[in-house]
Amino acid sequence: MPNVLITSKPARIKYAALILYLASSAAQAIPPAVIANTDIAITLVPGKQAPRLDELRGNGITLRNQSEETLPTSVFLSGTPVPLTWHFNFALSRTGPHAIVYVYESKTPHLRASWKWQTRSPNGPIEHQITIQNLGTHEVWLPILDSLRLDLAYLLTTNLRHFYVEKGADTPSAQGTHLAPIDNGYHWTGKSSTYAHHEPGETREIIPAEFVFTADQPQSGWYTGIEFSGRTRIALDRTGTSVRTVLGLNPDPGPFRTRIPRGESFQSPTVFLGTFTGGPDGAANQLRPWVRTILGNPRTWNNPRYPLTVNNSWGSGMQVDEALALRMIATSKQLGLEMFHLDAGWFRGVGDWVPDPAKFPHGLAPLADAVHKQGLRFGLWLDWSQAGLDSAPGAINVRVPQMRDWLVADVPPYWKPEEFKGQTIDLGVPAAQHRLSAEVDRVIRDNHLDMLEHDGYLVAQGCTRNDHPHAPPNRSTMKITHDSGFDFVNASNSTDVSYHAVRAYYSIYEQIRRAHPGLLLEICNDGGRMIDYGSAAHGDYFSITDTYDPLSNRRAFYDASYLLPAPMLESYVENWPAPQPENFLYILRSGMMGWLTIMQDTSKWSAQQTETAHQAIALYKQKLRPLLRDARLFHIAPRPDGVHWDAIEYWDTARRTGVIYAFRGTIADEERHTFVLAGLEPAAHYKLHFEDNTAPDAEATGRELMSQGLELHLQHPLSSELVFIRTNFRAPSFSLFPAKRVGKR
């Protein structure tokens, strides 16, 4: 179209109509677009009223999607439903090698929908998000908008499997990881939130991701996940040749509505979509590096000392004081640990985040300086979105009228906070967000922090207020439960409350990262309740469970390590019976497969335990930590049950080295066990070193180790071994398999 100067009003109207016509005609003529990396390619089609993901390819699969994207069919304007008619906007849409955005507009009310796919990495998954902008003159209320809907065509004879993982919230369940056949009539819904509460008989919350793959080799398939910390859900079902999945905000209890003021936008939770081969470990070994590269903090990962080794004060609970802290700092240095973490118990009161003068008469800044003089980092626990009753200047007090209005619910006159939990503040309230952002920044600066741990129920889930940015609740169905010093609100607005609160939480932490670029951020949230990809993009590591015995630590790690990098998975190692040195090492190693945090009063250890721990920590830093950071991980045994043997394998293709963490259970007569390894080169020779000298060094081919397996012998129940492996291209001087297979699987 040539440049034309049009001055008369009728001519301008005709010209605008012509542009709309040409845009509509162009939509019919636009060819499908492809966005791809080395692992996945998708074909996208811009329809006249809605776009569609047409085809999904990669890793040996090609699948057709049988449904168009469903853009919102209506919104509410002044309480009245108004139907929407969408038209493709060719002028605003754009395609490129790394991002495709199709734009659709509704004239009345004037809304703009941007349907975006992008690839930020040469491999791994691609990401998708939908944005709805309100370009009109009045606010509108948007019903639920799913982030992604797929309806993939499979042959009836295709044998499919579904893999998903529970959070380790509170304590890992007996199952943790789930592998189910996707038969005709299969229906499943997995939910995630920052609370991870479930009633007896209910399904536990999941880390929001799913793997779907063929049961037969090479076990190829696709995976999806949600990059958001609020109330979300993934639904999967199969009917005949149709396998459907839906990802996005949780519509229950609903009905969900969210306000979009004029000039503002709603963004659906970002989701990712990838393809893989090799079953769950194949998907995991593709997904974890992507999380590190795309979602992780580059400054954190560029530090070769990440993950750190930590001494945490919670072994003494709320009784921590300056004298105990100084002793723990000294033993931290002696043990070779790298950070002292002051847990709950240091403050005057909930919401009054100032050092208790009776416990810390000199404050925390001198303590932090003492930590730094020892070459260590200083970390601090903070439940910063909770309010209490302290009336000192600066305290967040539920009786102060302005602060009372920030709460998710009013508290009765007799209310008192718990030791370290109070009433939850709705972060979605702008004034509350501003005040708490400043408070978190003050705590970091005043106390010279290198790490900040957030705990408690940081993000509100449900709120009784009508005057907050979220939707008002339906009071006839609202349920309020009092639990551990705070009110748990379950109402029709719960998902919208969490949506606004999560966005505020992200904003606060993005500000913190800009102001304190070297600060580490631990995501605890009552131990494992907030393990998700949105938090992975805003924090550096997770507390993966609130139960700290060796079996719980290994179970929680086994589960979460399918979906997140090992260095991000923190195990707290608590005091546990260790009558033999082998049992003490078993306790330590059960927490050494990812981020290691000791949660004991180490000053009470015996000389032998101190020396054992010192050597184990040195080995972790020198040989294990590089593998945790960079190696592929294989789940070479069933999930730990504490009775039988279990193991995890790391293999670093670039370094050509690896390690097997092996643990013996409680069965008295099961001194030997064989683990079949994975990920090796069949023709290569590997040298094996048994760290505890439970067997002499040996050599074997990759083919032998991946077919006949590696046999271990441990004399004592509840003991462990580390077997280091590296390639050796000479003919083996001593083979594990001189004649025939030894031992049993």
Beta strands, then each sheet from edge to edge (+ up, - down):
strand 1: 33-36
strand 2: 41-46
strand 3: 51-58
strand 4: 61-64
strand 5: 74-77
strand 6: 80-83
strand 7: 86-88
strand 8: 94-95
strand 9: 99-106
strand 10: 111-118
strand 11: 126-134
strand 12: 140-143
strand 13: 148-153
strand 14: 160-165
strand 15: 177-181
strand 16: 187-192
strand 17: 209-214
strand 18: 221-226
strand 19: 232-239
strand 20: 242-249
strand 21: 257-260
strand 22: 265-267
strand 23: 271-276
strand 24: 309-312
strand 25: 339-342
strand 26: 347-349
strand 27: 352-355
strand 28: 377-382
strand 29: 386-387
strand 30: 423-424
strand 31: 451-454
strand 32: 479-483
strand 33: 486-490
strand 34: 520-523
strand 35: 541-543
strand 36: 569-574
strand 37: 595-599
strand 38: 632-634
strand 39: 646-652
strand 40: 657-663
strand 41: 672-675
strand 42: 685-690
strand 43: 698-701
strand 44: 710-713
strand 45: 720-727
sheet 1: 1+ 2- 3+ 4-
sheet 2: 5+ 6-
sheet 3: 7+ 9- 8+
sheet 4: 7+ 9- 10+ 11- 22+
sheet 5: 7+ 9- 10+ 11- 23+ 18- 17+ 14- 15+
sheet 6: 12+ 21-
sheet 7: 13+ 20- 19+ 16-
sheet 8: 24+ 25+ 28+ 31+ 34+ 35+ 36+ 37+ 24+
sheet 9: 26+ 27-
sheet 10: 29+ 30-
sheet 11: 32+ 33-
sheet 12: 38+ 39- 40+ 45- 42+ 43-
sheet 13: 41+ 44-
end
